[in-house]
Amino acid sequence: GAVVSQHPSRVICKSGTSVKIECRSLDFQATTMFWYRQFPKQSLMLMATSNEGSKATYEQGVEKDKFLINHASLTLSTLTVTSAHPEDSSFYICSARDMADYGYTFGSGTRLTVV
Amino acid sequence: QKEVEQNSGPLSVPEGAIASLNCTYSDRGSQSFFWYRQYSGKSPELIMSIYSNGDKEDGRFTAQLNKASQYVSLLIRDSQPSDSATYLCAQGGQNFVFGPGTRLSVLP
């Protein structure tokens, strides 16, 4: 089945710094990847849709200048949280779809803590 | 706008019982539906997909789809404490729409 690798799994950073999260499709090509955020005991919230070779599509209320998404190849999308603040502390998860399988596969998630 | 609704729970069942999780959706045009399981602190994992009306069985799991009534359900037979998790229903298409999830607690 499709495998999506996400790195790092856990990161602690200081306020004001930037953090980059990588999402890779290991055994398939993904023209589209999705980035979600999940706060404790809450449901998944779609942040943005990452499109290979073009600009990402952001959901309403998500600041595109704060959450930079780059999808430079068919197997890699990155999310950079810029000028991080404690309120950005959350669980960030990417997902992609292998068209053959049709279902979405999630990365293992990144627990971001901003101190 | 597509919407997927689930009872947030928690749904508590004793070990060995059948757990029944339900989901309703608004988009009649959807052709595919998925159930994901998410353990606390982990990312969701796909456990079932269903595309046709009726039942689809996979081990202890049975997904049921009724397009006329716009609901999809997941039955877990012989529930185990390890099944305790949040179960997310998703409506397929170009962009998935996830329900808020139902928290299941299987009591030993």
HADDOCK unambig.tbl for C-alpha pairs under 7 A between the chains (distance, minus, plus):
assign (segid A and resid 43 and name CA) (segid B and resid 100 and name CA) 5.00 0.50 0.50
assign (segid A and resid 43 and name CA) (segid B and resid 101 and name CA) 6.64 0.50 0.50
assign (segid A and resid 93 and name CA) (segid B and resid 43 and name CA) 6.87 0.50 0.50
assign (segid A and resid 106 and name CA) (segid B and resid 43 and name CA) 6.56 0.50 0.50
assign (segid A and resid 106 and name CA) (segid B and resid 44 and name CA) 6.39 0.50 0.50
assign (segid A and resid 106 and name CA) (segid B and resid 45 and name CA) 6.81 0.50 0.50
assign (segid A and resid 107 and name CA) (segid B and resid 43 and name CA) 6.87 0.50 0.50
assign (segid A and resid 108 and name CA) (segid B and resid 42 and name CA) 6.71 0.50 0.50
assign (segid A and resid 108 and name CA) (segid B and resid 43 and name CA) 5.36 0.50 0.50
assign (segid A and resid 109 and name CA) (segid B and resid 42 and name CA) 6.97 0.50 0.50
assign (segid A and resid 109 and name CA) (segid B and resid 43 and name CA) 5.78 0.50 0.50
